[in-house]
Amino acid sequence: AEEAPRFDKDTADAVRLVTEETMRLARLVEDLMEISRFDAGAVALHADDLDLAESLRHTLSTRGWTGRVETELPAGVRARVDPRRLDV
């Protein structure tokens, strides 16, 4: 296996940023394509009954933002949403 090149800190930070932004752009394009499919009637939302506070906690944890975002989430707030579309 070929070893990955080692970069200085500034270059490594730039590579990380470009990679993250490229992934964000790819997700945006996928979302726009899905919206087009919704508009065309080719797909439908799949709504589930979700605990919104728990969903938000999961999203914050997944992104590593738990320690950086302060929340006061009331218990028992539920909604019918498509979980794929809620996790932004």
Distance bins in CASP14 RR format, pairs under 12 A and 6 or more apart:
PFRMAT RR
TARGET T0000
AUTHOR 0000-0000-0000
RMODE 2
METHOD distances of the structure
MODEL  1
4 12 0 0 0 0 0 1 0 0 0 0 0
4 15 0 0 0 0 0 1 0 0 0 0 0
5 11 0 0 0 0 1 0 0 0 0 0 0
5 12 0 0 0 0 0 1 0 0 0 0 0
5 15 0 0 0 0 1 0 0 0 0 0 0
6 12 0 0 0 0 1 0 0 0 0 0 0
6 15 0 0 0 0 0 1 0 0 0 0 0
7 13 0 0 0 0 1 0 0 0 0 0 0
7 14 0 0 0 0 1 0 0 0 0 0 0
7 15 1 0 0 1 0 0 0 0 0 0 0
7 16 0 0 0 0 1 0 0 0 0 0 0
7 18 0 0 0 0 0 1 0 0 0 0 0
8 14 0 0 0 0 1 0 0 0 0 0 0
8 15 0 0 0 0 0 1 0 0 0 0 0
9 15 0 0 0 0 0 1 0 0 0 0 0
9 16 0 0 0 0 0 1 0 0 0 0 0
10 16 0 0 0 0 0 1 0 0 0 0 0
10 17 0 0 0 0 0 1 0 0 0 0 0
11 17 0 0 0 0 0 1 0 0 0 0 0
11 18 0 0 0 0 0 1 0 0 0 0 0
12 18 0 0 0 0 0 1 0 0 0 0 0
12 19 0 0 0 0 0 1 0 0 0 0 0
13 19 0 0 0 0 0 1 0 0 0 0 0
13 20 0 0 0 0 0 1 0 0 0 0 0
14 20 0 0 0 0 0 1 0 0 0 0 0
14 21 0 0 0 0 0 1 0 0 0 0 0
15 21 0 0 0 0 0 1 0 0 0 0 0
15 22 0 0 0 0 0 1 0 0 0 0 0
16 22 0 0 0 0 0 1 0 0 0 0 0
16 23 0 0 0 0 0 1 0 0 0 0 0
17 23 0 0 0 0 0 1 0 0 0 0 0
17 24 0 0 0 0 0 1 0 0 0 0 0
18 24 0 0 0 0 0 1 0 0 0 0 0
18 25 0 0 0 0 0 1 0 0 0 0 0
19 25 0 0 0 0 0 1 0 0 0 0 0
19 26 0 0 0 0 0 1 0 0 0 0 0
20 26 0 0 0 0 0 1 0 0 0 0 0
20 27 0 0 0 0 0 1 0 0 0 0 0
20 63 0 0 0 0 0 1 0 0 0 0 0
21 27 0 0 0 0 0 1 0 0 0 0 0
21 28 0 0 0 0 0 1 0 0 0 0 0
22 28 0 0 0 0 0 1 0 0 0 0 0
22 29 0 0 0 0 0 1 0 0 0 0 0
23 29 0 0 0 0 0 1 0 0 0 0 0
23 30 0 0 0 0 0 1 0 0 0 0 0
24 30 0 0 0 0 0 1 0 0 0 0 0
24 31 0 0 0 0 0 1 0 0 0 0 0
24 63 0 0 0 0 0 1 0 0 0 0 0
24 88 0 0 0 0 0 1 0 0 0 0 0
25 31 0 0 0 0 0 1 0 0 0 0 0
25 32 0 0 0 0 0 1 0 0 0 0 0
26 32 0 0 0 0 0 1 0 0 0 0 0
26 33 0 0 0 0 0 1 0 0 0 0 0
27 33 0 0 0 0 0 1 0 0 0 0 0
27 34 0 0 0 0 0 1 0 0 0 0 0
27 84 0 0 0 0 0 1 0 0 0 0 0
27 87 0 0 0 0 0 1 0 0 0 0 0
27 88 0 0 0 0 1 0 0 0 0 0 0
28 34 0 0 0 0 0 1 0 0 0 0 0
28 35 0 0 0 0 0 1 0 0 0 0 0
28 88 0 0 0 0 0 1 0 0 0 0 0
29 35 0 0 0 0 0 1 0 0 0 0 0
29 36 0 0 0 0 0 1 0 0 0 0 0
30 36 0 0 0 0 0 1 0 0 0 0 0
30 37 0 0 0 0 0 1 0 0 0 0 0
30 84 0 0 0 0 0 1 0 0 0 0 0
30 85 0 0 0 0 0 1 0 0 0 0 0
31 37 0 0 0 0 0 1 0 0 0 0 0
31 38 0 0 0 0 0 1 0 0 0 0 0
31 84 0 0 0 0 1 0 0 0 0 0 0
31 85 0 0 0 0 1 0 0 0 0 0 0
31 87 0 0 0 0 0 1 0 0 0 0 0
31 88 0 0 0 0 1 0 0 0 0 0 0
32 38 0 0 0 0 0 1 0 0 0 0 0
32 39 0 0 0 0 0 1 0 0 0 0 0
33 39 0 0 0 0 0 1 0 0 0 0 0
33 40 0 0 0 0 0 1 0 0 0 0 0
33 42 0 0 0 0 0 1 0 0 0 0 0
33 43 0 0 0 0 0 1 0 0 0 0 0
34 40 0 0 0 0 0 1 0 0 0 0 0
34 41 0 0 0 0 0 1 0 0 0 0 0
34 42 0 0 0 0 1 0 0 0 0 0 0
34 43 1 0 0 1 0 0 0 0 0 0 0
34 44 0 0 0 0 0 1 0 0 0 0 0
34 45 0 0 0 0 1 0 0 0 0 0 0
34 82 0 0 0 0 0 1 0 0 0 0 0
34 84 0 0 0 0 1 0 0 0 0 0 0
34 85 0 0 0 0 1 0 0 0 0 0 0
35 41 0 0 0 0 0 1 0 0 0 0 0
35 42 0 0 0 0 0 1 0 0 0 0 0
35 43 0 0 0 0 1 0 0 0 0 0 0
35 45 0 0 0 0 0 1 0 0 0 0 0
35 85 0 0 0 0 1 0 0 0 0 0 0
36 42 0 0 0 0 1 0 0 0 0 0 0
36 43 0 0 0 0 1 0 0 0 0 0 0
37 43 1 0 1 0 0 0 0 0 0 0 0
37 44 0 0 0 0 1 0 0 0 0 0 0
37 45 0 0 0 0 0 1 0 0 0 0 0
38 44 1 0 0 1 0 0 0 0 0 0 0
38 45 1 0 0 1 0 0 0 0 0 0 0
38 46 0 0 0 0 0 1 0 0 0 0 0
38 82 0 0 0 0 0 1 0 0 0 0 0
38 85 0 0 0 0 1 0 0 0 0 0 0
43 82 0 0 0 0 0 1 0 0 0 0 0
43 84 0 0 0 0 0 1 0 0 0 0 0
43 85 0 0 0 0 0 1 0 0 0 0 0
44 82 0 0 0 0 1 0 0 0 0 0 0
44 85 0 0 0 0 0 1 0 0 0 0 0
45 80 0 0 0 0 1 0 0 0 0 0 0
45 81 0 0 0 0 1 0 0 0 0 0 0
45 82 1 0 1 0 0 0 0 0 0 0 0
45 83 0 0 0 0 0 1 0 0 0 0 0
45 84 0 0 0 0 1 0 0 0 0 0 0
45 85 1 0 0 1 0 0 0 0 0 0 0
45 86 0 0 0 0 0 1 0 0 0 0 0
46 80 0 0 0 0 0 1 0 0 0 0 0
46 81 0 0 0 0 1 0 0 0 0 0 0
46 82 1 0 1 0 0 0 0 0 0 0 0
46 83 0 0 0 0 1 0 0 0 0 0 0
46 84 1 0 0 1 0 0 0 0 0 0 0
46 85 0 0 0 0 1 0 0 0 0 0 0
46 86 0 0 0 0 0 1 0 0 0 0 0
47 78 0 0 0 0 0 1 0 0 0 0 0
47 79 0 0 0 0 1 0 0 0 0 0 0
47 80 1 0 1 0 0 0 0 0 0 0 0
47 81 1 0 1 0 0 0 0 0 0 0 0
47 82 1 0 1 0 0 0 0 0 0 0 0
47 83 0 0 0 0 1 0 0 0 0 0 0
47 84 0 0 0 0 0 1 0 0 0 0 0
47 85 0 0 0 0 1 0 0 0 0 0 0
47 86 0 0 0 0 1 0 0 0 0 0 0
48 55 0 0 0 0 0 1 0 0 0 0 0
48 78 0 0 0 0 0 1 0 0 0 0 0
48 79 0 0 0 0 1 0 0 0 0 0 0
48 80 1 0 0 1 0 0 0 0 0 0 0
48 81 1 0 0 1 0 0 0 0 0 0 0
48 82 1 0 0 1 0 0 0 0 0 0 0
48 83 1 0 1 0 0 0 0 0 0 0 0
48 84 0 0 0 0 1 0 0 0 0 0 0
48 85 0 0 0 0 0 1 0 0 0 0 0
48 86 0 0 0 0 1 0 0 0 0 0 0
49 55 0 0 0 0 0 1 0 0 0 0 0
49 76 0 0 0 0 0 1 0 0 0 0 0
49 77 0 0 0 0 0 1 0 0 0 0 0
49 78 1 0 1 0 0 0 0 0 0 0 0
49 79 1 0 0 1 0 0 0 0 0 0 0
49 80 1 0 1 0 0 0 0 0 0 0 0
49 81 0 0 0 0 1 0 0 0 0 0 0
49 82 0 0 0 0 0 1 0 0 0 0 0
49 83 0 0 0 0 0 1 0 0 0 0 0
50 56 0 0 0 0 0 1 0 0 0 0 0
50 57 0 0 0 0 0 1 0 0 0 0 0
50 58 0 0 0 0 0 1 0 0 0 0 0
50 59 0 0 0 0 0 1 0 0 0 0 0
50 76 0 0 0 0 0 1 0 0 0 0 0
50 77 0 0 0 0 1 0 0 0 0 0 0
50 78 1 0 0 1 0 0 0 0 0 0 0
50 79 1 0 0 1 0 0 0 0 0 0 0
50 80 1 0 0 1 0 0 0 0 0 0 0
50 81 1 0 1 0 0 0 0 0 0 0 0
50 82 0 0 0 0 1 0 0 0 0 0 0
50 83 1 0 0 1 0 0 0 0 0 0 0
50 84 0 0 0 0 0 1 0 0 0 0 0
50 85 0 0 0 0 0 1 0 0 0 0 0
50 86 1 0 0 1 0 0 0 0 0 0 0
50 87 0 0 0 0 0 1 0 0 0 0 0
51 57 0 0 0 0 1 0 0 0 0 0 0
51 58 0 0 0 0 1 0 0 0 0 0 0
51 73 0 0 0 0 1 0 0 0 0 0 0
51 74 0 0 0 0 0 1 0 0 0 0 0
51 75 0 0 0 0 1 0 0 0 0 0 0
51 76 1 0 0 1 0 0 0 0 0 0 0
51 77 1 0 0 1 0 0 0 0 0 0 0
51 78 1 0 1 0 0 0 0 0 0 0 0
51 79 0 0 0 0 1 0 0 0 0 0 0
51 80 0 0 0 0 0 1 0 0 0 0 0
51 81 0 0 0 0 0 1 0 0 0 0 0
51 83 0 0 0 0 0 1 0 0 0 0 0
51 86 0 0 0 0 0 1 0 0 0 0 0
52 58 0 0 0 0 0 1 0 0 0 0 0
52 59 0 0 0 0 0 1 0 0 0 0 0
52 71 0 0 0 0 0 1 0 0 0 0 0
52 73 1 0 0 1 0 0 0 0 0 0 0
52 74 0 0 0 0 1 0 0 0 0 0 0
52 75 0 0 0 0 0 1 0 0 0 0 0
52 76 0 0 0 0 1 0 0 0 0 0 0
52 77 1 0 1 0 0 0 0 0 0 0 0
52 78 1 0 0 1 0 0 0 0 0 0 0
52 79 1 0 1 0 0 0 0 0 0 0 0
52 80 0 0 0 0 0 1 0 0 0 0 0
52 81 1 0 0 1 0 0 0 0 0 0 0
52 83 0 0 0 0 0 1 0 0 0 0 0
52 86 0 0 0 0 1 0 0 0 0 0 0
52 87 0 0 0 0 0 1 0 0 0 0 0
53 59 0 0 0 0 0 1 0 0 0 0 0
53 60 0 0 0 0 0 1 0 0 0 0 0
53 71 0 0 0 0 1 0 0 0 0 0 0
53 72 0 0 0 0 1 0 0 0 0 0 0
53 73 1 1 0 0 0 0 0 0 0 0 0
53 74 1 0 0 1 0 0 0 0 0 0 0
53 75 1 0 0 1 0 0 0 0 0 0 0
53 76 1 0 0 1 0 0 0 0 0 0 0
53 77 1 0 1 0 0 0 0 0 0 0 0
53 78 0 0 0 0 1 0 0 0 0 0 0
53 79 0 0 0 0 0 1 0 0 0 0 0
54 60 0 0 0 0 0 1 0 0 0 0 0
54 61 0 0 0 0 0 1 0 0 0 0 0
54 71 0 0 0 0 0 1 0 0 0 0 0
54 73 0 0 0 0 1 0 0 0 0 0 0
54 74 0 0 0 0 0 1 0 0 0 0 0
54 75 0 0 0 0 1 0 0 0 0 0 0
54 76 0 0 0 0 1 0 0 0 0 0 0
54 77 0 0 0 0 1 0 0 0 0 0 0
54 78 0 0 0 0 1 0 0 0 0 0 0
54 79 0 0 0 0 0 1 0 0 0 0 0
54 83 0 0 0 0 0 1 0 0 0 0 0
54 86 0 0 0 0 0 1 0 0 0 0 0
55 61 0 0 0 0 0 1 0 0 0 0 0
55 62 0 0 0 0 0 1 0 0 0 0 0
55 71 0 0 0 0 0 1 0 0 0 0 0
55 73 0 0 0 0 1 0 0 0 0 0 0
55 76 0 0 0 0 0 1 0 0 0 0 0
55 77 0 0 0 0 1 0 0 0 0 0 0
55 78 0 0 0 0 1 0 0 0 0 0 0
55 79 0 0 0 0 1 0 0 0 0 0 0
55 81 0 0 0 0 1 0 0 0 0 0 0
55 82 0 0 0 0 0 1 0 0 0 0 0
55 83 1 0 0 1 0 0 0 0 0 0 0
55 84 0 0 0 0 0 1 0 0 0 0 0
55 85 0 0 0 0 0 1 0 0 0 0 0
55 86 1 0 1 0 0 0 0 0 0 0 0
55 87 1 0 0 1 0 0 0 0 0 0 0
55 88 0 0 0 0 0 1 0 0 0 0 0
56 62 0 0 0 0 0 1 0 0 0 0 0
56 63 0 0 0 0 0 1 0 0 0 0 0
56 65 0 0 0 0 0 1 0 0 0 0 0
56 66 0 0 0 0 0 1 0 0 0 0 0
56 69 0 0 0 0 1 0 0 0 0 0 0
56 71 1 0 0 1 0 0 0 0 0 0 0
56 72 0 0 0 0 0 1 0 0 0 0 0
56 73 1 0 0 1 0 0 0 0 0 0 0
56 74 0 0 0 0 0 1 0 0 0 0 0
56 77 0 0 0 0 1 0 0 0 0 0 0
56 79 0 0 0 0 0 1 0 0 0 0 0
56 81 0 0 0 0 0 1 0 0 0 0 0
56 83 0 0 0 0 0 1 0 0 0 0 0
56 86 0 0 0 0 1 0 0 0 0 0 0
56 87 0 0 0 0 1 0 0 0 0 0 0
56 88 0 0 0 0 0 1 0 0 0 0 0
57 63 0 0 0 0 0 1 0 0 0 0 0
57 64 0 0 0 0 0 1 0 0 0 0 0
57 65 0 0 0 0 0 1 0 0 0 0 0
57 66 1 0 0 1 0 0 0 0 0 0 0
57 67 0 0 0 0 0 1 0 0 0 0 0
57 69 0 0 0 0 0 1 0 0 0 0 0
57 71 1 0 0 1 0 0 0 0 0 0 0
57 73 1 0 0 1 0 0 0 0 0 0 0
57 75 0 0 0 0 0 1 0 0 0 0 0
57 87 0 0 0 0 0 1 0 0 0 0 0
58 64 0 0 0 0 0 1 0 0 0 0 0
58 65 0 0 0 0 0 1 0 0 0 0 0
58 66 0 0 0 0 0 1 0 0 0 0 0
58 73 0 0 0 0 0 1 0 0 0 0 0
58 83 0 0 0 0 1 0 0 0 0 0 0
58 86 0 0 0 0 0 1 0 0 0 0 0
58 87 1 0 0 1 0 0 0 0 0 0 0
59 65 0 0 0 0 1 0 0 0 0 0 0
59 66 0 0 0 0 1 0 0 0 0 0 0
59 69 0 0 0 0 1 0 0 0 0 0 0
59 71 0 0 0 0 0 1 0 0 0 0 0
59 73 0 0 0 0 0 1 0 0 0 0 0
59 83 0 0 0 0 0 1 0 0 0 0 0
59 86 0 0 0 0 1 0 0 0 0 0 0
59 87 1 0 1 0 0 0 0 0 0 0 0
59 88 1 0 0 1 0 0 0 0 0 0 0
60 66 1 0 1 0 0 0 0 0 0 0 0
60 67 0 0 0 0 1 0 0 0 0 0 0
60 68 0 0 0 0 1 0 0 0 0 0 0
60 69 1 0 1 0 0 0 0 0 0 0 0
60 70 0 0 0 0 0 1 0 0 0 0 0
60 71 1 0 0 1 0 0 0 0 0 0 0
60 73 0 0 0 0 0 1 0 0 0 0 0
60 87 0 0 0 0 0 1 0 0 0 0 0
60 88 0 0 0 0 0 1 0 0 0 0 0
61 67 0 0 0 0 1 0 0 0 0 0 0
61 68 0 0 0 0 0 1 0 0 0 0 0
61 69 0 0 0 0 0 1 0 0 0 0 0
61 71 0 0 0 0 0 1 0 0 0 0 0
61 87 0 0 0 0 0 1 0 0 0 0 0
62 87 1 0 0 1 0 0 0 0 0 0 0
62 88 0 0 0 0 0 1 0 0 0 0 0
63 69 0 0 0 0 1 0 0 0 0 0 0
63 87 0 0 0 0 1 0 0 0 0 0 0
63 88 0 0 0 0 0 1 0 0 0 0 0
65 71 0 0 0 0 1 0 0 0 0 0 0
79 85 0 0 0 0 0 1 0 0 0 0 0
79 86 0 0 0 0 1 0 0 0 0 0 0
80 86 0 0 0 0 0 1 0 0 0 0 0
81 87 0 0 0 0 1 0 0 0 0 0 0
81 88 0 0 0 0 0 1 0 0 0 0 0
82 88 0 0 0 0 0 1 0 0 0 0 0
END
